Amino acid sequence: MPPAESPSPYEPRPQSGEYGSSSPSYGSSPSYGGYDGQPAPYDGHAASYDGYSAPYDGYSAPYDGYSDGHVQSARPRVDAGRLWAGGVITALVAALTALVALVLVRGVFGLSVFAPEGDGAMGDATTGVLAIGSAVAALAATAVLHLLLLVAPQPGRFFAWIMTLATAFMVLLPFTLSADTDAKLATATVYLAIGVTIGALLSAVARSAVRPAR
């Protein structure tokens, strides 16, 4: 009788579930808490965004034009050097604006331009007087703007109102004189050009001279 052959170590091992009824085969019945070897299907509702988690209400930390988007308890810092450098350049531009306006109105159109005199009246403006007066007005406006940036709650709005009213006053002042209508209109046009130049340039200077509070 031939001896029984020993099982070869290279024979295939029995699959899962062939060792007894207590060991279910892989994928045939639940194991490890219900995991059957297949990934759970995505039903489209797991961890979905419901649209109500921390919505932006339009009022949370608004950008106020002076900060980096976060609410600041302190006032913005004013770069005085940059502000006054821009004010000096604005004064130079205002003086050049007065010169160009005088050349256009008086030299091209042959109209008279008036300027305030020391006693409060207005006389025939010379080129130097009007140019220097425009530069002084720009520096005075820079000082007012600096003060507003330090103490006013909305400095840009207050400065815009001040410049608008000051320019309107200078534009209307020539019409209080007993002079030709053409001369009144020419003087008002020159003052309007100077006022708009000063207001527009200093508004831009203010935006660049303000730094967020730290």
GROMACS elastic network, one bead per residue, 0.5 to 0.9 nm:
[ bonds ]
;  ai    aj funct       b0    kb
    2     5     6  0.86778   500
    5     8     6  0.85740   500
    7    10     6  0.84884   500
    7    11     6  0.73983   500
    8    11     6  0.55516   500
    9    12     6  0.83195   500
   10    13     6  0.84180   500
   12    15     6  0.85586   500
   14    17     6  0.81959   500
   14    18     6  0.58940   500
   14    19     6  0.73244   500
   15    18     6  0.57090   500
   15    19     6  0.79387   500
   15    25     6  0.74052   500
   15    26     6  0.89048   500
   16    19     6  0.69575   500
   16    20     6  0.89470   500
   16    23     6  0.68709   500
   16    24     6  0.66301   500
   16    26     6  0.63531   500
   17    20     6  0.60700   500
   17    21     6  0.65889   500
   17    22     6  0.76871   500
   17    26     6  0.76701   500
   18    21     6  0.75523   500
   18    23     6  0.76305   500
   18    24     6  0.82198   500
   18    25     6  0.76962   500
   19    22     6  0.79387   500
   19    23     6  0.66438   500
   19    24     6  0.89204   500
   20    23     6  0.57969   500
   20    24     6  0.79973   500
   21    24     6  0.65330   500
   24    27     6  0.83740   500
   24    28     6  0.66469   500
   24    29     6  0.63465   500
   24    30     6  0.84759   500
   24    31     6  0.82899   500
   25    28     6  0.54595   500
   25    29     6  0.71214   500
   26    29     6  0.72375   500
   26    30     6  0.86539   500
   26    31     6  0.85258   500
   26    36     6  0.73278   500
   26    37     6  0.72498   500
   27    30     6  0.73124   500
   27    31     6  0.86418   500
   27    35     6  0.87921   500
   27    36     6  0.51618   500
   27    37     6  0.58178   500
   27    38     6  0.78441   500
   28    36     6  0.74045   500
   29    34     6  0.83839   500
   29    35     6  0.89025   500
   29    36     6  0.65317   500
   30    33     6  0.70808   500
   30    35     6  0.57886   500
   30    37     6  0.85389   500
   31    34     6  0.52316   500
   31    35     6  0.55842   500
   31    36     6  0.61360   500
   31    37     6  0.86175   500
   32    35     6  0.57048   500
   32    36     6  0.80649   500
   33    36     6  0.88555   500
   35    38     6  0.71466   500
   35    39     6  0.81601   500
   35    40     6  0.86396   500
   36    39     6  0.82553   500
   38    41     6  0.86131   500
   39    42     6  0.89255   500
   40    43     6  0.88754   500
   42    45     6  0.77110   500
   42    46     6  0.73030   500
   43    46     6  0.67939   500
   44    47     6  0.85945   500
   44    48     6  0.74535   500
   45    48     6  0.54008   500
   45    49     6  0.88384   500
   47    50     6  0.88875   500
   48    51     6  0.89934   500
   49    52     6  0.78380   500
   49    53     6  0.75877   500
   50    53     6  0.68717   500
   51    54     6  0.84838   500
   51    55     6  0.74499   500
   52    55     6  0.59158   500
   54    57     6  0.87957   500
   56    59     6  0.76669   500
   56    60     6  0.70498   500
   57    60     6  0.65818   500
   58    61     6  0.84851   500
   58    62     6  0.74829   500
   59    62     6  0.60306   500
   60    70     6  0.89337   500
   60    71     6  0.87418   500
   61    64     6  0.86897   500
   61    69     6  0.62459   500
   61    70     6  0.53894   500
   61    71     6  0.53657   500
   62    69     6  0.62350   500
   62    70     6  0.73261   500
   62    71     6  0.74210   500
   63    66     6  0.75968   500
   63    67     6  0.66723   500
   63    68     6  0.70911   500
   63    70     6  0.72568   500
   63    71     6  0.81214   500
   64    67     6  0.63162   500
   64    68     6  0.85488   500
   64    69     6  0.74061   500
   64    70     6  0.89935   500
   64    71     6  0.85521   500
   65    68     6  0.81349   500
   65    69     6  0.84528   500
   65   207     6  0.83433   500
   65   212     6  0.89071   500
   66    69     6  0.85577   500
   66    75     6  0.87306   500
   66    76     6  0.61830   500
   66    77     6  0.88194   500
   66   207     6  0.82541   500
   66   210     6  0.66489   500
   66   211     6  0.64526   500
   66   212     6  0.53385   500
   66   213     6  0.80081   500
   67    70     6  0.65139   500
   67    71     6  0.74760   500
   67    72     6  0.70441   500
   67    76     6  0.72731   500
   67   211     6  0.74040   500
   67   213     6  0.68279   500
   68    71     6  0.84453   500
   68   212     6  0.66649   500
   69    72     6  0.87998   500
   72    75     6  0.73715   500
   72    76     6  0.83396   500
   72   212     6  0.82427   500
   72   213     6  0.66882   500
   72   214     6  0.80412   500
   73   213     6  0.81259   500
   74    77     6  0.87861   500
   74   213     6  0.59134   500
   74   214     6  0.76921   500
   75   150     6  0.81903   500
   75   212     6  0.79274   500
   75   213     6  0.59149   500
   76   149     6  0.85793   500
   76   150     6  0.86166   500
   76   210     6  0.64460   500
   76   211     6  0.56943   500
   76   214     6  0.81492   500
   77   149     6  0.88230   500
   77   150     6  0.84033   500
   77   209     6  0.84450   500
   77   210     6  0.58032   500
   77   212     6  0.61482   500
   77   213     6  0.56478   500
   77   214     6  0.84333   500
   78    81     6  0.87781   500
   78    82     6  0.86602   500
   78    83     6  0.78332   500
   78   146     6  0.81415   500
   78   149     6  0.71285   500
   78   150     6  0.74778   500
   78   206     6  0.86323   500
   78   209     6  0.58582   500
   78   211     6  0.61427   500
   78   212     6  0.88228   500
   79    82     6  0.55116   500
   79    83     6  0.61644   500
   79    84     6  0.87631   500
   79   208     6  0.85982   500
   79   210     6  0.60799   500
   79   211     6  0.71102   500
   80    84     6  0.60651   500
   80    85     6  0.83627   500
   80   146     6  0.77085   500
   80   209     6  0.71449   500
   80   210     6  0.88682   500
   81    84     6  0.54105   500
   81    85     6  0.60240   500
   81    86     6  0.85298   500
   81   209     6  0.82450   500
   82    85     6  0.50842   500
   82    86     6  0.61307   500
   82    87     6  0.85262   500
   82   205     6  0.78525   500
   82   206     6  0.88713   500
   82   208     6  0.78154   500
   82   209     6  0.56178   500
   83    86     6  0.52402   500
   83    87     6  0.62003   500
   83    88     6  0.88538   500
   83   142     6  0.77101   500
   83   145     6  0.89868   500
   83   146     6  0.75914   500
   83   202     6  0.85129   500
   83   205     6  0.61744   500
   83   206     6  0.64821   500
   83   208     6  0.79508   500
   83   209     6  0.53710   500
   83   210     6  0.85117   500
   84    88     6  0.61244   500
   84    89     6  0.85128   500
   84   139     6  0.83776   500
   84   142     6  0.69697   500
   84   143     6  0.83995   500
   84   146     6  0.85611   500
   84   205     6  0.88297   500
   85    88     6  0.52568   500
   85    89     6  0.63750   500
   85    90     6  0.85722   500
   85   205     6  0.89094   500
   86    89     6  0.50989   500
   86    90     6  0.60054   500
   86    91     6  0.85918   500
   86   142     6  0.85868   500
   86   201     6  0.81871   500
   86   202     6  0.72523   500
   86   204     6  0.89628   500
   86   205     6  0.57437   500
   86   206     6  0.85689   500
   86   209     6  0.87983   500
   87    91     6  0.61667   500
   87    92     6  0.87045   500
   87   138     6  0.67453   500
   87   139     6  0.59886   500
   87   141     6  0.82142   500
   87   142     6  0.55284   500
   87   143     6  0.86144   500
   87   198     6  0.89917   500
   87   201     6  0.84686   500
   87   202     6  0.67469   500
   87   205     6  0.75956   500
   88    91     6  0.50268   500
   88    92     6  0.64048   500
   88    93     6  0.87500   500
   88   135     6  0.82073   500
   88   138     6  0.78276   500
   88   139     6  0.67316   500
   88   142     6  0.85570   500
   89    92     6  0.50829   500
   89    93     6  0.62687   500
   89    94     6  0.85863   500
   90    93     6  0.50221   500
   90    94     6  0.60110   500
   90    95     6  0.85718   500
   90   135     6  0.77613   500
   90   138     6  0.63650   500
   90   139     6  0.79931   500
   90   142     6  0.88825   500
   90   197     6  0.80879   500
   90   198     6  0.63977   500
   90   201     6  0.63170   500
   90   202     6  0.69630   500
   90   205     6  0.89303   500
   91    94     6  0.50200   500
   91    95     6  0.62046   500
   91    96     6  0.86560   500
   91   132     6  0.88479   500
   91   134     6  0.69010   500
   91   136     6  0.69397   500
   91   137     6  0.75879   500
   91   139     6  0.61968   500
   91   198     6  0.76481   500
   92    95     6  0.51928   500
   92    96     6  0.63263   500
   92    97     6  0.86188   500
   92   131     6  0.88996   500
   92   134     6  0.86322   500
   92   135     6  0.61997   500
   92   138     6  0.85708   500
   93    96     6  0.50469   500
   93    97     6  0.60532   500
   93    98     6  0.86469   500
   93   135     6  0.80068   500
   93   197     6  0.78348   500
   93   198     6  0.82061   500
   94    98     6  0.62732   500
   94    99     6  0.87187   500
   94   131     6  0.74508   500
   94   134     6  0.55866   500
   94   135     6  0.58282   500
   94   137     6  0.85941   500
   94   138     6  0.69492   500
   94   193     6  0.88520   500
   94   194     6  0.58904   500
   94   195     6  0.83209   500
   94   197     6  0.64400   500
   94   198     6  0.63403   500
   95    98     6  0.51246   500
   95    99     6  0.63693   500
   95   100     6  0.87859   500
   95   128     6  0.89826   500
   95   130     6  0.76448   500
   95   132     6  0.64015   500
   95   133     6  0.78136   500
   95   134     6  0.53579   500
   95   135     6  0.53549   500
   95   136     6  0.89816   500
   95   138     6  0.89711   500
   95   194     6  0.82161   500
   96   100     6  0.61827   500
   96   101     6  0.84999   500
   96   131     6  0.69846   500
   96   134     6  0.88500   500
   97   100     6  0.51866   500
   97   101     6  0.60423   500
   97   102     6  0.85183   500
   97   131     6  0.80339   500
   97   134     6  0.84965   500
   97   190     6  0.85406   500
   97   193     6  0.72714   500
   97   194     6  0.62548   500
   97   197     6  0.77479   500
   98   101     6  0.50996   500
   98   102     6  0.60604   500
   98   103     6  0.85794   500
   98   127     6  0.79051   500
   98   130     6  0.64550   500
   98   131     6  0.54368   500
   98   132     6  0.89964   500
   98   134     6  0.68974   500
   98   190     6  0.68484   500
   98   191     6  0.81397   500
   98   193     6  0.79375   500
   98   194     6  0.64137   500
   99   102     6  0.51865   500
   99   103     6  0.62086   500
   99   104     6  0.86242   500
   99   127     6  0.65003   500
   99   128     6  0.83539   500
   99   130     6  0.78625   500
   99   131     6  0.62884   500
  100   103     6  0.51491   500
  100   104     6  0.61608   500
  100   105     6  0.86043   500
  101   104     6  0.50867   500
  101   105     6  0.59811   500
  101   106     6  0.81407   500
  101   189     6  0.82994   500
  101   190     6  0.57064   500
  101   191     6  0.89788   500
  101   193     6  0.77453   500
  101   194     6  0.86724   500
  102   105     6  0.52087   500
  102   106     6  0.54371   500
  102   107     6  0.70882   500
  102   113     6  0.75003   500
  102   126     6  0.89503   500
  102   127     6  0.70219   500
  102   130     6  0.87217   500
  102   190     6  0.72489   500
  103   106     6  0.55122   500
  103   108     6  0.66687   500
  103   109     6  0.88878   500
  103   127     6  0.88371   500
  104   107     6  0.55867   500
  104   108     6  0.50556   500
  104   109     6  0.67090   500
  104   110     6  0.86101   500
  105   108     6  0.58086   500
  105   109     6  0.51810   500
  105   110     6  0.64231   500
  105   111     6  0.58259   500
  105   112     6  0.76479   500
  105   113     6  0.77603   500
  105   186     6  0.63422   500
  105   187     6  0.84781   500
  105   189     6  0.88156   500
  105   190     6  0.80124   500
  106   109     6  0.57040   500
  106   112     6  0.60042   500
  106   113     6  0.71160   500
  106   186     6  0.84697   500
  107   110     6  0.54564   500
  107   111     6  0.77752   500
  108   111     6  0.82801   500
  111   182     6  0.68546   500
  111   183     6  0.56518   500
  111   186     6  0.66936   500
  111   187     6  0.87912   500
  112   124     6  0.69576   500
  112   125     6  0.80915   500
  112   180     6  0.89953   500
  112   182     6  0.80945   500
  112   183     6  0.50729   500
  112   184     6  0.81978   500
  112   186     6  0.71131   500
  112   187     6  0.74276   500
  113   123     6  0.83490   500
  113   124     6  0.60134   500
  113   125     6  0.57687   500
  113   126     6  0.84639   500
  113   183     6  0.60961   500
  113   184     6  0.75675   500
  113   185     6  0.89224   500
  113   186     6  0.62395   500
  113   188     6  0.85566   500
  113   190     6  0.80039   500
  114   122     6  0.58493   500
  114   123     6  0.51831   500
  114   126     6  0.84603   500
  114   130     6  0.89930   500
  114   174     6  0.72923   500
  114   183     6  0.78865   500
  114   184     6  0.80587   500
  114   186     6  0.88148   500
  114   187     6  0.59374   500
  115   121     6  0.84082   500
  115   122     6  0.51689   500
  115   123     6  0.55706   500
  115   124     6  0.61652   500
  115   126     6  0.80570   500
  115   129     6  0.79936   500
  115   130     6  0.68185   500
  115   174     6  0.86141   500
  115   187     6  0.80595   500
  116   119     6  0.82160   500
  116   120     6  0.62264   500
  116   121     6  0.58018   500
  116   123     6  0.63784   500
  116   124     6  0.86779   500
  116   125     6  0.79760   500
  117   120     6  0.55930   500
  117   121     6  0.55155   500
  117   122     6  0.52974   500
  117   123     6  0.62531   500
  117   125     6  0.89109   500
  118   121     6  0.72974   500
  118   122     6  0.86055   500
  119   122     6  0.84511   500
  121   177     6  0.86487   500
  122   125     6  0.82520   500
  122   173     6  0.88709   500
  122   174     6  0.78148   500
  122   177     6  0.78957   500
  125   128     6  0.84238   500
  125   129     6  0.66340   500
  125   130     6  0.63716   500
  126   129     6  0.53640   500
  126   130     6  0.63038   500
  126   131     6  0.86201   500
  127   130     6  0.54810   500
  127   131     6  0.61657   500
  127   132     6  0.86318   500
  128   131     6  0.51648   500
  128   132     6  0.60158   500
  128   133     6  0.83323   500
  129   132     6  0.53077   500
  129   133     6  0.59413   500
  129   134     6  0.85368   500
  130   133     6  0.50032   500
  130   134     6  0.60937   500
  130   135     6  0.86956   500
  131   134     6  0.51677   500
  131   135     6  0.64006   500
  131   136     6  0.87639   500
  132   135     6  0.51258   500
  132   136     6  0.61971   500
  132   137     6  0.85453   500
  133   136     6  0.51118   500
  133   137     6  0.60873   500
  133   138     6  0.86493   500
  134   137     6  0.50404   500
  134   138     6  0.62736   500
  134   139     6  0.88046   500
  134   191     6  0.89599   500
  134   194     6  0.69219   500
  134   195     6  0.86231   500
  134   198     6  0.87262   500
  135   138     6  0.51022   500
  135   139     6  0.63847   500
  135   140     6  0.86809   500
  136   139     6  0.51386   500
  136   140     6  0.61399   500
  136   141     6  0.85401   500
  137   140     6  0.50610   500
  137   141     6  0.61044   500
  137   142     6  0.85992   500
  137   195     6  0.89081   500
  137   198     6  0.83032   500
  138   141     6  0.50410   500
  138   142     6  0.62263   500
  138   143     6  0.88021   500
  138   195     6  0.87714   500
  138   198     6  0.59278   500
  138   199     6  0.85666   500
  138   202     6  0.83986   500
  139   143     6  0.63887   500
  139   144     6  0.87626   500
  140   143     6  0.51284   500
  140   144     6  0.63721   500
  140   145     6  0.86483   500
  141   144     6  0.50442   500
  141   145     6  0.60891   500
  141   146     6  0.85834   500
  141   159     6  0.86960   500
  141   163     6  0.79937   500
  141   198     6  0.78838   500
  141   199     6  0.82802   500
  141   202     6  0.80408   500
  142   146     6  0.61117   500
  142   147     6  0.86413   500
  142   202     6  0.70427   500
  143   146     6  0.51029   500
  143   147     6  0.63182   500
  143   148     6  0.86941   500
  144   147     6  0.51846   500
  144   148     6  0.62437   500
  144   149     6  0.86990   500
  144   159     6  0.78381   500
  145   148     6  0.50558   500
  145   149     6  0.61543   500
  145   150     6  0.87177   500
  145   155     6  0.74187   500
  145   156     6  0.83394   500
  145   158     6  0.89416   500
  145   159     6  0.63608   500
  145   202     6  0.80055   500
  145   203     6  0.87456   500
  145   206     6  0.77013   500
  146   149     6  0.51781   500
  146   150     6  0.64583   500
  146   151     6  0.89567   500
  146   206     6  0.83945   500
  147   150     6  0.52373   500
  147   151     6  0.63432   500
  147   152     6  0.77642   500
  147   155     6  0.87160   500
  148   151     6  0.53552   500
  148   153     6  0.81680   500
  148   154     6  0.80536   500
  148   155     6  0.50403   500
  148   156     6  0.81063   500
  148   158     6  0.75652   500
  148   159     6  0.73324   500
  149   152     6  0.60472   500
  149   153     6  0.81989   500
  149   154     6  0.80354   500
  149   155     6  0.53180   500
  149   156     6  0.80034   500
  149   206     6  0.81997   500
  149   210     6  0.82993   500
  150   153     6  0.88087   500
  150   155     6  0.82898   500
  151   154     6  0.89492   500
  151   155     6  0.79816   500
  152   155     6  0.51712   500
  152   156     6  0.89168   500
  152   158     6  0.77997   500
  153   158     6  0.89022   500
  154   157     6  0.57144   500
  154   158     6  0.65011   500
  154   159     6  0.87686   500
  155   158     6  0.52066   500
  155   159     6  0.59679   500
  155   160     6  0.84994   500
  156   159     6  0.52007   500
  156   160     6  0.61523   500
  156   161     6  0.87518   500
  156   203     6  0.72190   500
  156   206     6  0.80415   500
  156   207     6  0.87899   500
  157   160     6  0.51397   500
  157   161     6  0.63773   500
  157   162     6  0.87546   500
  158   161     6  0.51976   500
  158   162     6  0.62358   500
  158   163     6  0.86830   500
  159   162     6  0.50692   500
  159   163     6  0.61028   500
  159   164     6  0.84331   500
  159   199     6  0.83367   500
  159   203     6  0.81476   500
  160   163     6  0.52797   500
  160   164     6  0.60401   500
  160   165     6  0.86195   500
  160   199     6  0.72474   500
  160   203     6  0.80492   500
  161   164     6  0.50832   500
  161   165     6  0.61269   500
  161   166     6  0.84850   500
  162   165     6  0.53161   500
  162   166     6  0.60323   500
  162   167     6  0.84787   500
  163   166     6  0.51059   500
  163   167     6  0.59508   500
  163   168     6  0.83866   500
  163   195     6  0.72295   500
  163   196     6  0.82772   500
  163   198     6  0.83390   500
  163   199     6  0.60507   500
  164   167     6  0.52627   500
  164   168     6  0.60706   500
  164   169     6  0.86260   500
  164   195     6  0.80545   500
  164   196     6  0.84006   500
  164   199     6  0.80940   500
  165   169     6  0.61323   500
  165   170     6  0.87363   500
  166   169     6  0.51198   500
  166   170     6  0.64166   500
  166   171     6  0.86752   500
  166   195     6  0.79199   500
  167   170     6  0.51900   500
  167   171     6  0.61063   500
  167   172     6  0.86184   500
  167   191     6  0.71291   500
  167   192     6  0.63010   500
  167   194     6  0.83575   500
  167   195     6  0.52566   500
  167   196     6  0.76099   500
  168   171     6  0.50298   500
  168   172     6  0.61056   500
  168   173     6  0.84807   500
  168   191     6  0.89562   500
  168   192     6  0.77621   500
  168   195     6  0.86914   500
  169   172     6  0.52672   500
  169   173     6  0.59935   500
  170   173     6  0.51529   500
  170   174     6  0.74841   500
  170   188     6  0.71415   500
  170   191     6  0.62303   500
  170   192     6  0.76738   500
  170   195     6  0.85353   500
  171   174     6  0.67295   500
  171   175     6  0.81283   500
  171   185     6  0.87013   500
  171   187     6  0.75554   500
  171   189     6  0.71987   500
  171   190     6  0.83692   500
  171   191     6  0.58616   500
  171   192     6  0.60578   500
  172   175     6  0.56135   500
  172   176     6  0.73813   500
  172   184     6  0.89293   500
  172   188     6  0.68428   500
  173   176     6  0.56392   500
  173   177     6  0.77293   500
  173   184     6  0.88132   500
  173   188     6  0.78563   500
  174   177     6  0.56641   500
  174   178     6  0.87904   500
  174   179     6  0.84720   500
  174   183     6  0.83671   500
  174   184     6  0.52690   500
  174   185     6  0.78963   500
  174   187     6  0.65531   500
  174   188     6  0.64884   500
  175   178     6  0.77777   500
  175   179     6  0.81519   500
  175   181     6  0.80632   500
  175   184     6  0.57906   500
  175   185     6  0.80936   500
  175   188     6  0.82656   500
  176   179     6  0.87754   500
  176   184     6  0.88706   500
  177   180     6  0.87822   500
  177   184     6  0.79250   500
  178   181     6  0.88894   500
  179   182     6  0.83994   500
  179   183     6  0.67620   500
  179   184     6  0.68235   500
  180   183     6  0.53320   500
  180   184     6  0.64007   500
  180   185     6  0.87922   500
  181   184     6  0.50221   500
  181   185     6  0.61696   500
  181   186     6  0.85259   500
  182   185     6  0.51823   500
  182   186     6  0.60894   500
  182   187     6  0.86154   500
  183   186     6  0.50254   500
  183   187     6  0.61081   500
  183   188     6  0.85223   500
  184   187     6  0.52434   500
  184   188     6  0.61409   500
  184   189     6  0.85793   500
  185   188     6  0.50825   500
  185   189     6  0.60693   500
  185   190     6  0.86711   500
  186   189     6  0.51405   500
  186   190     6  0.63512   500
  186   191     6  0.88066   500
  187   190     6  0.52082   500
  187   191     6  0.63394   500
  187   192     6  0.85973   500
  188   191     6  0.52031   500
  188   192     6  0.60365   500
  188   193     6  0.86420   500
  189   192     6  0.50415   500
  189   193     6  0.62265   500
  189   194     6  0.87047   500
  190   193     6  0.52618   500
  190   194     6  0.63751   500
  190   195     6  0.87234   500
  191   194     6  0.51002   500
  191   195     6  0.60652   500
  191   196     6  0.85472   500
  192   195     6  0.51551   500
  192   196     6  0.60762   500
  192   197     6  0.84652   500
  193   196     6  0.53417   500
  193   197     6  0.61388   500
  193   198     6  0.87285   500
  194   197     6  0.51700   500
  194   198     6  0.62760   500
  194   199     6  0.86659   500
  195   198     6  0.52599   500
  195   199     6  0.61219   500
  195   200     6  0.85225   500
  196   199     6  0.51947   500
  196   200     6  0.59625   500
  196   201     6  0.84386   500
  197   200     6  0.54218   500
  197   201     6  0.61157   500
  197   202     6  0.84869   500
  198   201     6  0.54460   500
  198   202     6  0.60413   500
  198   203     6  0.84741   500
  199   202     6  0.54323   500
  199   203     6  0.61194   500
  199   204     6  0.87838   500
  200   203     6  0.53155   500
  200   204     6  0.65553   500
  200   205     6  0.88488   500
  201   204     6  0.52735   500
  201   205     6  0.62623   500
  201   206     6  0.87504   500
  202   206     6  0.60500   500
  202   207     6  0.86872   500
  203   206     6  0.51803   500
  203   207     6  0.65570   500
  203   208     6  0.89980   500
  204   207     6  0.53106   500
  204   208     6  0.66010   500
  204   209     6  0.88081   500
  205   208     6  0.52843   500
  205   209     6  0.61184   500
  205   210     6  0.88721   500
  206   209     6  0.50822   500
  206   210     6  0.63608   500
  207   210     6  0.57911   500
  207   211     6  0.87484   500
  208   211     6  0.79156   500
  211   214     6  0.89324   500
